[in-house]
Amino acid sequence: MLLWLAFACQNQDSGSGITGENDSSVLVDSTSTTDSSSTTVTYTDGEQAIASNSFAGKNLLIISMDTTRVGRLQTWGNETSPNPEFEGILAQGLVVEAMSANWTFPSMSVLQTARSLKELGVLVFRPPGANGQDPLPASEDLFTEVLARSGYDDSILYTGNDMFGPDRGLTDGFADVQIYVPWRDQIEEVYSELTVFIESREEDNSNKPWVAWHHANAAHDAYAPPPEFTSCPSNARLPDGMVNDANVLPNLEAAWDSYDTATQEAAMAWVLCQYDGELNMDMYFLGKFLREQIANGLLESTLVVFLTDHGEAFEDHGFFTHGNTVWLEETRTGAVFLGAGIEPGRFNGFIGQQDIAPTILSALGIDIPPTMTGVPLGMGEGRILETFTCTTWQAAALHTSSGKWAISDPSAGLLEAYDIGIDPDTTSPLDAVPSDIDAALSGMFEASVAEMWCSG
């Protein structure tokens, strides 16, 4: 079973936000589907999903997609897909059903350090603004630094998000970092450069393993995909007087409750078709790149990891965009592992972003440093994972390894728990909070800890 617990300090009304992920009218190709019948293996906590040393000496390709609400993808249960051909590639791998994350900087900080949000504390929670954004300190031993020390020093990062800039502390260990901003204008150039990087390594026949990390960044507000990637229903439009600029989603959020039902429905249809168009664009170019590389033998020589860094809200709980709440629409992410010997399948239950690096290191045959508290996929039985936000809400969520989920805010005295295995839209709170989560919550909001999380 999957259970979610939540503390919230804002109004919990779902308003007119989407309640499911099956609105095919706003998807580019609502008739295409991704065949999941090839799924043959199901893993749960208690068994290691990817064997240690199974990719020893092989290359590593990481592809992360920013601002991707996995509930919009067929791989994670939607009836349709923004880009079925790309999702057909994902179906060849081991799919992680749910991963706990936050917005980009804390999400990537947790991935790079393989330490939890609580362990990293205020370093990754202070939002950009009057007090600035603390970078990760140089003392943090990053995943990419571990790789470099272990012979994976031929490495490059291509990113469309300047969160990976040199002042953030996220890029130590890379031999080269290429930042492409604005992303949409350079997306084809990025994949061309990435292709050159991979093919040049294959041609030199040195047998030296390489690392390439590509962070795609299309689906950020304001959404503005090229028209060839969108297919909007006839009623999709912004409210009168509103324009699609950098503030369109905050403006919609601020005025949402003043609109009548028809205006809300038209605006939501517009938002969703634009957002899905952004996903479709990223997936189109990414899928084209992957199909070419797989035809050239990529999966025989390389461990490929696809993941998302956070979700996106569409007025589900009173917000658009992300970094506002700890509800699943913003904090549920996903991952897929592909490569020779990995059977198509699914890992059921929650993991944390801190488990990605240990899973990869184990597969590559590299010792996991003791500073990393994450574990290889499947080895987290009995854990409770924590997700926090200190921007709009000072709130926390807990995820159990069995998939239970809870959200809470002590200042509001609110605690809700859900079984998301049977209630994925979190519409029906459970009557009682499981005892293990109730015990874990008791010490979460001590004054000193809350100060560490949310100061600044």
Buried (B, 14 or more C-beta within 10 A) or exposed (E): EBBBBBBBBBEBEBEBBBEEBBBEBBBBBBEBBBEBEEBEEEBBBEEBBBEBEBBEEBBBBBBBBBBBBBBBBBBBBBEBBBBBBBBBBBBBBBBBBBBBBBBBBBBBBBBBBBBBBBBBBBBBBBBEEEEEBBBBEEEBBBBBBBBBEBEBBBBBBBBBBEBBBEEBBBBBBBBEBBBBEEBBEBBEEBBEBBBEBBEEBBEEEEEEBBBBBBBBBBBBBEBBBEEEBBBBBEEBBBBEEBEBEEEBBBBBBEBBEEBEEEBBBBBBBBBBBBBBBBBBBBBBBBBBBBBBBBEBEBBEBBBBBBBBBBBBBBBBBBBBBBBBBBBBBBBBBBBBBBBBEBEBBBBBBBBBBBBBBBBBBBBBBBEBBEEBBBBBBBBBEEBBBBBBBBBBBBBBBBBBBBBBBBBBBBEBEBBBBBBBBEBBBBEEBBEEBBEBBBEBBEEBBEEEBBEBBBEB
